[in-house]
Amino acid sequence: MPSRLEANRRKKQPKQLSKQPLKDARLSQIYQTAAGIIYRQGYEATSLSEIAKAAGLTKAGLYHYIPSKEHLLFEIMNYGMNLVDSDVITPARAVADPQVRLRTIVTAYANLIMEERQPITIMINEAKGLTPARQRKVRARRRVFYEFVRDTIQEIKDEGEVAVLDVGMTAISFVGVLVWLAYWYHPEGRLTKQQVIDEIVELMLERMVGISLPAVRSSHKCRLVAAWNR
């Protein structure tokens, strides 16, 4: 079965795996292949020999494209963080109303998890495989997202329309729910993609922050728990 990154690549033009142009399509294919293997079995359990074989290369041939396994991991994580920047933070920053902005963050992040599950999950789980210097870079970029969420919730609290008790704790919980989506969401589950997004939006905005949402729901009320273990 093809990885989700490979399936997505068939549906749309792939995005660059780093800010610098990739050397060629072959390198892009190596990153895509590696991401699928690391996503399925974890970074520590994945060898360069396994990646090389899956990519149709010898191990020596693989070193022609990448200097190390750790470098490859860092590039995949950069790709995931670049997606959060381009697909979540950038469009949400353009929204002036903080309540609408927070909804934009939730919707965009949920969509991103559903479309690019592998690199986002690797970004969340595998930082321990990086050198200390690169771990600091990853933490700094992930903190940008947390602070963006926290500052948005602070703006909402300052408006005086919702009773947020502690902005920092709410922001940590908020980001945690978004991150956890990568672990339990299954595209073949009973809930459609839109139903999952609707439930996540209701849970996070209405129940966690206290924002009143329009009462627009599907004719049959599906609960989020139906997606578990499907």
VENKA-V286944 format. One record per run of one state. SS is the DSSP state (H for helix, E for strand, - for the rest). FROM is the first residue (numbers start at 0). TO is the last residue. If there is no record, write none. Layout:
<<SS & FROM & TO> <SS & FROM & TO>>
This chain:
<<- & 0 & 2> <H & 3 & 10> <- & 11 & 23> <H & 24 & 40> <- & 41 & 46> <H & 47 & 53> <- & 54 & 57> <H & 58 & 62> <- & 63 & 67> <H & 68 & 92> <- & 93 & 96> <H & 97 & 114> <- & 115 & 115> <H & 116 & 124> <- & 125 & 125> <H & 126 & 128> <- & 129 & 130> <H & 131 & 157> <- & 158 & 165> <H & 166 & 183> <- & 184 & 191> <H & 192 & 208> <- & 209 & 222> <H & 223 & 226> <- & 227 & 229>>
